[in-house]
Amino acid sequence: MLMASFISVSRNSSSTPTRNQRAKGNFFTGSQAKQVLDALHLTMSEAICLFLRQVVLHRGIPFEVKIPNALTRETLEKSERGEDVKEVATVEELFKELET
């Protein structure tokens, strides 16, 4: 699996101390996330800050984390092997594909 550091967050504010954070993740996942965030007009740094604020507000991960069931596990494994994978070039194409 190709791993790459894809973000370095630095936030300067007179009321908030600056702290650099680095996140390490799968390069391709980071690229896909960037496409979605671009459509939302958010930077990767803003998205991470938003996530961290939600962690504080929820006092935990702001979404449910579960062990996948057999169907989900099988689907994920097929996707990793490149089976039944549909590729799109843009976020707009992705949403059109999801609607069909």
Contacts in CASP RR format, 6 or more apart in sequence:
PFRMAT RR
TARGET T0000
AUTHOR 0000-0000-0000
METHOD contacts of the structure
MODEL  1
MLMASFISVSRNSSSTPTRNQRAKGNFFTGSQAKQVLDALHLTMSEAICL
FLRQVVLHRGIPFEVKIPNALTRETLEKSERGEDVKEVATVEELFKELET
1 26 0 8 1.000
2 26 0 8 1.000
2 27 0 8 1.000
2 28 0 8 1.000
3 24 0 8 1.000
3 25 0 8 1.000
3 26 0 8 1.000
3 27 0 8 1.000
4 24 0 8 1.000
4 25 0 8 1.000
4 26 0 8 1.000
4 27 0 8 1.000
5 22 0 8 1.000
5 23 0 8 1.000
5 24 0 8 1.000
5 25 0 8 1.000
6 23 0 8 1.000
6 24 0 8 1.000
6 25 0 8 1.000
6 27 0 8 1.000
6 30 0 8 1.000
6 31 0 8 1.000
6 44 0 8 1.000
7 21 0 8 1.000
7 22 0 8 1.000
7 23 0 8 1.000
7 44 0 8 1.000
7 45 0 8 1.000
7 48 0 8 1.000
8 20 0 8 1.000
8 21 0 8 1.000
8 22 0 8 1.000
9 20 0 8 1.000
9 21 0 8 1.000
9 22 0 8 1.000
9 23 0 8 1.000
9 44 0 8 1.000
9 45 0 8 1.000
9 48 0 8 1.000
9 49 0 8 1.000
10 18 0 8 1.000
10 19 0 8 1.000
10 20 0 8 1.000
10 45 0 8 1.000
11 18 0 8 1.000
11 19 0 8 1.000
11 45 0 8 1.000
11 49 0 8 1.000
12 18 0 8 1.000
21 48 0 8 1.000
23 48 0 8 1.000
30 44 0 8 1.000
33 44 0 8 1.000
33 47 0 8 1.000
34 44 0 8 1.000
35 90 0 8 1.000
35 91 0 8 1.000
36 91 0 8 1.000
37 43 0 8 1.000
37 44 0 8 1.000
37 46 0 8 1.000
37 47 0 8 1.000
38 91 0 8 1.000
39 91 0 8 1.000
42 50 0 8 1.000
51 62 0 8 1.000
54 62 0 8 1.000
55 61 0 8 1.000
55 62 0 8 1.000
68 76 0 8 1.000
75 84 0 8 1.000
78 84 0 8 1.000
79 85 0 8 1.000
86 97 0 8 1.000
88 94 0 8 1.000
88 97 0 8 1.000
END
